[in-house]
Amino acid sequence: MPVGTQKDYYATLGVDRNAKPEQIRKAYRRLARKHHPDVNPGNKAAEERFKEIQEAYDVVGDERKRKIYDQFGFYSDNIPPDAYAQASSAGPGGPAFGFSGFDFSDVGPEVGRGGGSGGGFRDLFSQFFSRGREREAARRGPERGSDLEHHMHLGFWDAIRGTQVRLSVARAEACGSCRGTGVASGPSVTCSACGGSGETGRPAGVMRFSVTCPHCAGSGREQRRCAACGGAGQLRKPESFDVRIPPGVDTGSRVRIAGKGNAGVNGGPPGDLFIVTEVEVHPLFERKGDNIYVKVPVTITEAALGAKVEVPTLEGPSTIKIPPGTQSGQKLRLRGRGAPSLRGNVRGDQFVEVQVVVPRIADERSKEILRELGRLNPEDPRKDLKVR
């Protein structure tokens, strides 16, 4: 947020200035769910409202930032944290600003904290520390570019076996015209705003202060902005390339493509591209981590006497032995028949859940055989349910 701009973050979140952190957290979650872009696709107003809510919570939801905001009426990440501390201890007329001994209360309400429409203390605070920020920015060396995230929908078998896809991603690249500097070629000229002094006068109530020239950042010289990128040093361009999706990805997996994020700053390396996968469900196989689960029906005879039955696996049909006396719901394991693991050259297991199918008996002969079976093998499967 620009330092000279005052926003009522408490009003944005709909809470009182004395609200407790838990109240602020609940208000943020409620509003964020309501205005999230995923819930309101294509709704620009909701998107802007969500950004305002996020900005407000980033400040008043942080204990340190909230204290600064409550004291000064604003917060900016562009101002070093120690600058707030200096301003707080020295006061608006203290040595933090280099005006030791001067009483700002005599100047009038415009300069005082929270004063009139001239920007007041907030603008002065920004200007006094702007030169330090600019010098710090100039000292910064190469910076790594930001990462990008791309969501991809995959079929079940593409996720299990791996696949190669063609992606088209819009990413920031260094401007070819200015080589990422943002400055057009040619000699610099004297700054037209400050006449080469690097400072300009700024009124504040009845006083006037010299502050860093915003046009040349205090250098006294200015150069033309690159016409191709508008001075940003970067251009956003779509790039198409092939991506290999490794075997074994699942919903929520993050595949890193090195160097395909946004371009770096001041010659820094580019960021990375992370592909977040969403995998279709399979009508037969259920996946839990690297393990695969499948349900296989068997007859009463096969479950009671034991049998060898054919079951589906990820690699095709396989034969499994059903032990005699197998109960419905019992799980049998096939080791190493699950999904490939992204953690190494291993596979999960496959679990076969046995489902005993009870036949529909219509003829008297079959009914008599089942009755005889019951007489020969008396058993009470509900004995553990009796109340004692």
C-alpha positions as CSV (number, residue, x, y, z in Angstrom):
1,M,0.0,0.0,0.0
2,P,1.4,3.5,-0.8
3,V,2.4,5.2,2.4
4,G,0.3,8.3,1.8
5,T,-2.9,6.3,1.4
6,Q,-5.0,5.8,4.5
7,K,-7.4,2.8,4.5
8,D,-9.7,1.7,7.3
9,Y,-8.7,-2.0,7.5
10,Y,-11.0,-2.6,10.4
11,A,-14.0,-1.4,8.4
12,T,-12.9,-3.6,5.4
13,L,-13.1,-6.7,7.7
14,G,-16.2,-5.4,9.5
15,V,-14.7,-5.6,13.0
16,D,-14.2,-3.1,15.8
17,R,-10.8,-1.6,16.3
18,N,-10.6,-3.4,19.7
19,A,-11.4,-6.7,18.2
20,K,-9.5,-9.7,19.4
21,P,-7.2,-11.7,17.0
22,E,-9.7,-14.6,16.9
23,Q,-12.5,-12.2,15.9
24,I,-10.4,-10.8,13.1
25,R,-9.5,-14.2,12.0
26,K,-13.1,-15.4,11.8
27,A,-14.2,-12.3,10.0
28,Y,-11.4,-12.7,7.4
29,R,-12.2,-16.4,6.8
30,R,-15.9,-15.6,6.3
31,L,-15.3,-12.8,3.9
32,A,-12.6,-14.6,2.0
33,R,-14.8,-17.6,1.4
34,K,-17.6,-15.3,0.2
35,H,-15.5,-13.3,-2.2
36,H,-12.9,-15.8,-3.3
37,P,-12.3,-15.8,-7.1
38,D,-12.9,-19.5,-7.3
39,V,-16.4,-19.0,-5.9
40,N,-17.0,-16.0,-8.2
41,P,-15.4,-16.8,-11.5
42,G,-15.3,-13.9,-13.9
43,N,-16.6,-11.4,-11.2
44,K,-14.1,-8.6,-11.2
45,A,-15.8,-6.8,-8.3
46,A,-15.5,-9.9,-6.1
47,E,-11.9,-10.3,-7.1
48,E,-11.1,-6.7,-6.1
49,R,-13.0,-7.1,-2.9
50,F,-11.0,-10.2,-2.1
51,K,-7.8,-8.3,-2.7
52,E,-8.9,-5.6,-0.3
53,I,-9.8,-8.2,2.4
54,Q,-6.5,-9.9,2.0
55,E,-4.6,-6.6,2.2
56,A,-6.5,-5.7,5.4
57,Y,-5.9,-9.1,7.1
58,D,-2.2,-9.0,6.1
59,V,-1.8,-6.0,8.3
60,V,-4.3,-6.2,11.2
61,G,-4.0,-10.0,11.3
62,D,-0.3,-9.6,12.2
63,E,0.4,-8.4,15.7
64,R,3.5,-6.3,14.9
65,K,2.0,-4.7,11.8
66,R,-1.3,-4.0,13.7
67,K,0.5,-2.1,16.4
68,I,2.2,0.1,13.8
69,Y,-1.0,0.6,11.9
70,D,-2.9,1.5,15.1
71,Q,-0.2,4.0,16.1
72,F,0.5,5.7,12.7
73,G,-2.7,5.1,10.8
74,F,-1.0,3.2,8.0
75,Y,1.5,0.5,7.3
76,S,3.9,-0.1,4.4
77,D,6.4,-2.9,3.6
78,N,8.4,-0.3,1.7
79,I,9.5,1.4,5.0
80,P,12.2,-0.4,7.0
81,P,10.7,-1.7,10.3
82,D,13.4,0.2,12.4
83,A,12.2,3.5,10.8
84,Y,8.8,3.1,12.6
85,A,10.6,2.5,15.8
86,Q,12.8,5.6,15.4
87,A,9.8,7.7,14.5
88,S,7.9,6.4,17.4
89,S,10.7,7.1,19.9
90,A,11.7,10.5,18.5
91,G,8.3,11.8,17.8
92,P,7.4,13.8,14.6
93,G,9.7,16.6,15.7
94,G,12.5,14.5,17.1
95,P,16.0,13.6,15.9
96,A,14.7,10.7,13.7
97,F,13.9,13.3,11.1
98,G,16.8,15.6,11.8
99,F,14.7,18.5,13.3
100,S,15.8,18.1,16.9
101,G,14.2,20.7,19.3
102,F,11.5,21.9,16.9
103,D,7.9,21.5,18.2
104,F,5.6,20.4,15.3
105,S,2.6,21.2,17.4
106,D,3.1,24.9,16.6
107,V,2.9,24.3,12.9
108,G,-0.7,23.4,12.7
109,P,-3.0,20.4,12.3
110,E,-1.8,19.6,8.7
111,V,1.6,18.4,10.0
112,G,0.4,16.7,13.1
113,R,-0.5,13.0,13.2
114,G,-3.8,12.3,11.6
115,G,-4.0,15.9,10.3
116,G,-5.9,17.4,7.4
117,S,-5.9,16.7,3.7
118,G,-2.3,17.7,2.9
119,G,-1.1,14.1,3.6
120,G,0.4,15.3,6.9
121,F,2.7,13.1,9.0
122,R,2.2,10.1,6.7
123,D,3.6,11.9,3.7
124,L,6.4,13.4,5.6
125,F,7.3,10.0,7.0
126,S,7.4,8.5,3.6
127,Q,9.5,11.3,2.1
128,F,12.0,11.4,4.9
129,F,12.8,7.7,4.5
130,S,12.4,7.4,0.7
131,R,16.1,8.2,0.1
132,G,17.2,5.3,2.3
133,R,14.8,2.9,0.5
134,E,16.1,4.0,-2.9
135,R,19.7,3.6,-1.9
136,E,19.0,0.2,-0.5
137,A,17.2,-0.8,-3.7
138,A,20.2,0.4,-5.7
139,R,22.5,-1.7,-3.6
140,R,20.5,-4.9,-4.2
141,G,22.2,-7.3,-6.5
142,P,20.6,-9.9,-8.8
143,E,17.3,-11.2,-7.5
144,R,15.7,-14.6,-8.4
145,G,12.5,-14.4,-10.3
146,S,9.2,-15.4,-8.8
147,D,7.8,-18.9,-9.1
148,L,4.7,-19.8,-11.2
149,E,2.0,-22.4,-10.5
150,H,0.0,-24.2,-13.2
151,H,-2.9,-26.6,-12.4
152,M,-3.2,-29.6,-14.7
153,H,-6.0,-32.2,-15.1
154,L,-4.7,-35.8,-15.8
155,G,-6.4,-39.0,-16.6
156,F,-5.9,-41.9,-14.1
157,W,-3.6,-43.9,-16.4
158,D,-1.5,-40.9,-17.4
159,A,-0.9,-40.3,-13.7
160,I,0.1,-43.9,-13.1
161,R,2.3,-44.4,-16.1
162,G,3.6,-40.9,-16.6
163,T,3.1,-38.8,-19.7
164,Q,4.5,-35.9,-21.7
165,V,2.3,-32.8,-22.4
166,R,2.7,-29.6,-24.3
167,L,2.2,-26.5,-22.1
168,S,1.7,-22.9,-23.0
169,V,2.4,-20.6,-20.0
170,A,2.5,-16.8,-19.8
171,R,5.7,-15.8,-18.0
172,A,7.7,-12.6,-17.5
173,E,10.8,-12.5,-19.5
174,A,13.6,-10.0,-19.5
175,C,12.9,-7.3,-22.1
176,G,15.1,-7.8,-25.2
177,S,15.2,-4.1,-26.0
178,C,16.7,-2.9,-22.7
179,R,18.1,-6.3,-21.5
180,G,16.0,-6.1,-18.4
181,T,17.2,-2.6,-17.2
182,G,14.0,-0.8,-18.1
183,V,16.0,2.1,-19.5
184,A,16.3,3.1,-23.2
185,S,19.7,3.3,-24.7
186,G,21.4,6.7,-24.9
187,P,22.9,9.2,-22.5
188,S,21.1,10.4,-19.4
189,V,20.0,14.0,-19.2
190,T,19.6,16.4,-16.3
191,C,16.5,15.8,-14.4
192,S,13.8,18.3,-15.4
193,A,12.1,18.1,-12.1
194,C,15.0,19.0,-9.7
195,G,17.4,20.6,-12.2
196,G,20.1,18.1,-11.3
197,S,20.1,18.7,-7.6
198,G,18.5,15.4,-6.7
199,E,16.1,17.2,-4.3
200,T,12.8,19.0,-4.6
201,G,10.9,21.2,-2.1
202,R,7.8,19.9,-0.5
203,P,5.3,22.1,1.5
204,A,3.9,20.8,4.8
205,G,1.6,23.3,6.4
206,V,3.6,26.5,6.9
207,M,7.0,24.8,6.4
208,R,8.8,23.5,3.4
209,F,11.2,20.6,3.3
210,S,13.7,19.3,0.9
211,V,13.0,15.7,-0.1
212,T,14.4,13.2,-2.6
213,C,13.3,13.9,-6.1
214,P,10.8,11.2,-7.2
215,H,11.7,11.6,-10.9
216,C,15.4,10.7,-10.7
217,A,15.5,9.0,-7.2
218,G,18.0,11.6,-6.0
219,S,20.6,11.1,-8.8
220,G,20.0,14.4,-10.6
221,R,19.9,12.5,-13.9
222,E,17.1,10.8,-15.6
223,Q,17.0,8.4,-18.6
224,R,14.2,7.6,-20.9
225,R,12.1,4.6,-20.1
226,C,12.3,1.7,-22.5
227,A,9.5,2.0,-25.0
228,A,9.1,-1.8,-25.3
229,C,8.5,-2.6,-21.6
230,G,7.5,0.8,-20.3
231,G,10.4,0.8,-17.9
232,A,9.4,-2.5,-16.2
233,G,12.4,-4.4,-17.6
234,Q,10.2,-7.4,-18.3
235,L,7.6,-8.4,-20.7
236,R,4.9,-11.1,-20.2
237,K,4.9,-13.5,-23.1
238,P,3.4,-16.9,-23.6
239,E,5.9,-19.7,-24.0
240,S,5.2,-23.3,-25.2
241,F,7.3,-26.2,-24.2
242,D,7.1,-30.0,-23.5
243,V,6.8,-31.2,-19.9
244,R,7.4,-34.7,-18.7
245,I,5.0,-35.8,-15.9
246,P,6.7,-38.6,-13.9
247,P,4.8,-41.9,-13.2
248,G,3.0,-41.9,-9.9
249,V,1.7,-38.3,-9.5
250,D,-1.6,-38.0,-7.6
251,T,-4.1,-35.2,-6.9
252,G,-2.2,-32.4,-5.2
253,S,1.3,-33.5,-6.4
254,R,3.6,-30.6,-7.3
255,V,6.0,-31.2,-10.3
256,R,8.8,-28.7,-10.4
257,I,10.0,-27.5,-13.8
258,A,13.3,-25.6,-13.1
259,G,13.8,-22.2,-14.7
260,K,10.3,-21.8,-16.2
261,G,9.1,-19.2,-13.7
262,N,9.3,-15.5,-14.1
263,A,12.6,-13.9,-15.2
264,G,14.9,-12.6,-12.5
265,V,15.7,-9.0,-11.7
266,N,19.1,-7.3,-12.3
267,G,20.4,-10.4,-14.0
268,G,19.1,-12.9,-11.4
269,P,18.1,-16.4,-12.3
270,P,14.5,-17.2,-13.3
271,G,12.0,-18.8,-10.9
272,D,10.5,-22.2,-11.3
273,L,7.2,-23.5,-12.6
274,F,5.2,-25.8,-10.4
275,I,2.6,-28.0,-11.9
276,V,-0.1,-29.0,-9.5
277,T,-1.9,-32.1,-10.7
278,E,-5.6,-33.2,-10.3
279,V,-6.1,-36.9,-11.3
280,E,-9.4,-38.4,-12.4
281,V,-10.9,-41.2,-10.3
282,H,-11.0,-44.8,-11.7
283,P,-14.3,-46.7,-11.7
284,L,-12.5,-49.9,-10.4
285,F,-9.3,-48.9,-8.7
286,E,-9.3,-46.7,-5.6
287,R,-6.0,-45.0,-4.8
288,K,-4.8,-44.0,-1.3
289,G,-1.3,-42.6,-1.5
290,D,0.8,-45.2,-3.3
291,N,-1.5,-48.1,-2.5
292,I,-4.3,-49.4,-4.7
293,Y,-7.6,-50.9,-3.5
294,V,-10.0,-53.0,-5.5
295,K,-13.1,-55.0,-4.5
296,V,-13.5,-58.6,-5.9
297,P,-16.7,-60.7,-5.5
298,V,-16.4,-64.4,-4.8
299,T,-19.0,-67.1,-4.3
300,I,-19.9,-68.8,-1.0
301,T,-18.2,-71.9,-2.2
302,E,-15.0,-70.1,-3.1
303,A,-14.9,-68.3,0.2
304,A,-15.7,-71.4,2.3
305,L,-13.5,-73.9,0.5
306,G,-10.8,-71.6,-0.8
307,A,-10.0,-71.0,-4.5
308,K,-7.7,-69.3,-7.0
309,V,-9.5,-66.3,-8.6
310,E,-8.4,-63.8,-11.2
311,V,-8.2,-60.1,-10.1
312,P,-7.4,-56.9,-12.0
313,T,-4.2,-55.1,-11.2
314,L,-2.5,-52.0,-12.7
315,E,-0.4,-54.3,-14.9
316,G,-3.2,-56.6,-16.0
317,P,-5.0,-59.6,-14.7
318,S,-3.3,-61.6,-11.9
319,T,-4.3,-64.8,-10.0
320,I,-4.7,-64.6,-6.2
321,K,-5.4,-67.4,-3.7
322,I,-8.5,-67.1,-1.5
323,P,-7.8,-69.0,1.7
324,P,-10.5,-71.4,3.0
325,G,-12.9,-69.7,5.4
326,T,-12.3,-66.2,4.0
327,Q,-14.9,-63.7,5.3
328,S,-16.6,-60.9,3.3
329,G,-14.6,-57.6,3.7
330,Q,-11.4,-59.4,4.4
331,K,-8.4,-57.8,2.6
332,L,-5.6,-59.7,0.8
333,R,-2.3,-58.0,-0.1
334,L,-0.4,-58.1,-3.4
335,R,3.0,-56.5,-2.5
336,G,4.6,-54.2,-5.0
337,R,1.4,-54.0,-7.2
338,G,0.4,-50.5,-6.3
339,A,1.2,-47.1,-7.8
340,P,4.8,-45.9,-8.5
341,S,6.2,-43.7,-5.8
342,L,7.6,-40.3,-6.4
343,R,10.0,-40.8,-3.5
344,G,12.1,-43.4,-5.3
345,N,12.1,-46.5,-7.4
346,V,9.5,-48.3,-5.3
347,R,5.8,-49.1,-5.7
348,G,3.0,-49.3,-3.2
349,D,0.9,-52.4,-2.6
350,Q,-2.5,-53.5,-3.9
351,F,-5.2,-54.6,-1.5
352,V,-8.0,-56.9,-2.7
353,E,-11.1,-56.7,-0.6
354,V,-13.2,-59.9,-0.8
355,Q,-16.9,-59.6,-1.1
356,V,-18.9,-62.8,-0.7
357,V,-21.9,-62.9,-2.9
358,V,-24.9,-64.8,-1.5
359,P,-26.9,-66.6,-4.3
360,R,-30.7,-66.4,-4.6
361,I,-32.0,-69.9,-4.0
362,A,-35.2,-70.9,-5.8
363,D,-35.3,-74.7,-6.0
364,E,-36.1,-77.0,-3.1
365,R,-33.1,-79.3,-3.6
366,S,-30.6,-76.4,-3.1
367,K,-32.5,-75.2,-0.1
368,E,-32.3,-78.7,1.5
369,I,-28.6,-78.8,0.8
370,L,-28.1,-75.5,2.6
371,R,-30.2,-76.7,5.6
372,E,-28.1,-79.8,5.8
373,L,-25.0,-77.6,5.7
374,G,-26.3,-75.6,8.6
375,R,-27.0,-78.8,10.6
376,L,-23.5,-80.1,10.0
377,N,-21.8,-76.8,10.8
378,P,-23.7,-75.2,13.6
379,E,-22.5,-71.7,14.3
380,D,-23.9,-68.5,15.8
381,P,-22.3,-65.5,14.1
382,R,-24.2,-63.1,16.4
383,K,-23.0,-64.5,19.7
384,D,-20.8,-61.5,20.4
385,L,-23.8,-59.2,20.1
386,K,-25.6,-60.7,23.1
387,V,-26.0,-58.4,26.1
388,R,-24.5,-59.9,29.3
